[in-house]
Amino acid sequence: MTTHNDVDQIAAEAQRWTDTTLKKTLDRFPERQDEFVTVSSAPVERLYTPDDLADNDYLRDIGFPGEYPYTRGVHATMHRGRLWTMRMFAGFGTAEETNARFRYLLGQGQTGLSVAFDMPTLYGYDSDAPEALGEFGKCGVAVSSLADMEVLFDQIPLGEVTTSMTINSPAAIIWAMYIAAAEKQGYRRAQLGGTLQNDILKEYIAQKEFIFPPEPSMRLVTDTVEFGTRELPLWNTISISGYHIREAGSTAAQELAFTLADGFAYVEAALARGLDVDEFAPRLSFFFNAHNDFFEEIAKYRAARRIWARAMRDKYGARQPRSWLMRFHTQTAGVSLTAQQPENNIVRVAIQALAAVLGGTQSLHTNSMDEALALPSEKAVTVALRTQQIIAEESGVANTIDPLGGSYFVEALTDRMEAEANAYFDQIQRLGGVVPAIEHGFFQREIADAAYVYQREIDDRRRTIVGVNDYVANEPVEVPILAMDPDGYDRQVARLRRVRAERDDSVVQQTLHRLSDAARDESINLMPPILECVEAYATLGEISDVFREVFGEYNEPVYF
């Protein structure tokens, strides 16, 4: 360990180096620019030394992998023992088309499934609803009933794979469909493993795919946490998501702080329900973005683990180490992809994926080069998956644990990330917590300001985006674009009509009536009555309409 005397001596030597060796070099070869900054516009110093870590204590702040505070990773062997799950996000058109993509990816070596749903599904509408017109299957797969879920996972054993589902406001309904489909395959609930995004707070903050007001929405989330704790012990009932906060334009520090603040809000809601923290905390997971600034991203992940561990142990009183550790999925930055020179996106994604791996992610999605143009083609998604496999098998970065740990730069960035996050936590607390801060527009304004700064830097050419504002080539784009089944919508609507015609409508109406009564009684967990509706083949739209009637719909105030 470096002593204070050592630090003083190094600081003196650093000043000597600055005055002599560095000055001679700068006189002959000036630096490329006056100031260097991260993607988040945070300053980057010329050189980092032990002086930058003078207040850092190795055992307190860095430690060992698999031990508190988990700065160096949640597992003692990390990727030496088990590689991260390669979980490619997929979904488009009909359930049949997405099922074929799932089976293709599994055949190519993918090790977990991740479902993208289309916009009508995300907003709780059936595919044939007037509100869904023109949006069928465009950004994900359409799921309107249990029948669609059965087709989506046809010939995929749901008790043997883990599935992540990116769904939020109607998450409880879609999860119920998945559970029912798995039970029809013959699996018990306790056998099912996967992750439900189910992070409604970040919808109000960034992504805006909310349906109901915050309070009843938080009730639905807490109901799923409670139900999962009792019935599905292998399931992560919330994936607390910074990804969409970053995609909306936040800085890395804002992504870190706002995501963890949401996580603390979910913990507090579950505690208020009467759950023991050590019952539910081990099944909370996180979802982060991997942007272009290699070291900033790595520092973000390391700081996130440390902050979460300290809060869970010291603030929320968790006694079990599994409650302290943060497990997270990473997706490369969709917002960084360019329609210009799309092949360049392969390089961007490789750098971002490498940062996620070196930052200690548990699972990873790599974006495809064509996603700024369309949904990924089979060729593009294969290249994206192969990127992960090359990192895993050829690069050597998985052979040692946290190889950048101890880097003066990385450790200083990690400390700075933690300090910036703590400053944001104080601001959020002064506003009364996450929900009041949302209602005040605090998060929205912070993200909008950061996005404005970033875009101005690009527009003023103070930040280079290769192929966009520099190194431009006026060549036609020749990347093959995915073509969806032109008859898919008709087949989807036909199946939906068949479901409505063949089910026992009196039973459906009875289940919907019982759900309505349950929604009016805050003492009732809504998962069992939702499952009852789903198993009777009530549609997503019908179930969501019950909640729309009881809870109302949320209209965001105008903040700008």
HELIX and SHEET records of a PDB file:
HELIX    1   1 HIS A    4  TRP A   17  1                                  14    
HELIX    2   2 THR A   18  LEU A   22  3                                   5    
HELIX    3   3 LYS A   23  ARG A   28  1                                   6    
HELIX    4   4 PRO A   50  LEU A   53  5                                   4    
HELIX    5   5 TYR A   58  ILE A   62  3                                   5    
HELIX    6   6 MET A   78  ARG A   80  5                                   3    
HELIX    7   7 ALA A   95  GLY A  107  1                                  13    
HELIX    8   8 MET A  119  LEU A  122  1                                   4    
HELIX    9   9 PRO A  130  ALA A  132  5                                   3    
HELIX   10  10 LEU A  146  LEU A  152  1                                   7    
HELIX   11  11 ALA A  171  LYS A  184  1                                  14    
HELIX   12  12 ARG A  189  GLN A  191  5                                   3    
HELIX   13  13 ILE A  200  LYS A  202  1                                   3    
HELIX   14  14 GLU A  203  GLN A  207  3                                   5    
HELIX   15  15 PRO A  214  GLU A  231  1                                  18    
HELIX   16  16 TYR A  243  GLU A  247  1                                   5    
HELIX   17  17 ALA A  252  ARG A  273  1                                  22    
HELIX   18  18 VAL A  277  PHE A  280  1                                   4    
HELIX   19  19 ALA A  281  ARG A  283  5                                   3    
HELIX   20  20 PHE A  294  ARG A  310  1                                  17    
HELIX   21  21 ALA A  311  LYS A  315  3                                   5    
HELIX   22  22 PRO A  321  TRP A  324  1                                   4    
HELIX   23  23 GLY A  334  SER A  336  5                                   3    
HELIX   24  24 ASN A  344  LEU A  358  1                                  15    
HELIX   25  25 GLU A  378  GLU A  393  1                                  16    
HELIX   26  26 TYR A  408  ARG A  430  1                                  23    
HELIX   27  27 VAL A  434  GLU A  439  1                                   6    
HELIX   28  28 PHE A  442  ASP A  459  1                                  18    
HELIX   29  29 GLY A  488  GLU A  502  1                                  15    
HELIX   30  30 ASP A  505  ALA A  519  1                                  15    
HELIX   31  31 MET A  527  GLU A  535  1                                   9    
HELIX   32  32 LEU A  540  PHE A  551  1                                  12    
SHEET    1   A 9 TRP A 235  ASN A 236  0                                        
SHEET    2   A 9 GLY A 193  LEU A 196  1                                        
SHEET    3   A 9 THR A 162  THR A 166  1                                        
SHEET    4   A 9 GLY A 112  ALA A 116  1                                        
SHEET    5   A 9 THR A  85  ALA A  90  1                                        
SHEET    6   A 9 SER A 363  HIS A 365  1                                        
SHEET    7   A 9 PHE A 328  THR A 332  1                                        
SHEET    8   A 9 LEU A 284  ALA A 290  1                                        
SHEET    9   A 9 ILE A 238  SER A 241  1                                        
END                                                                             
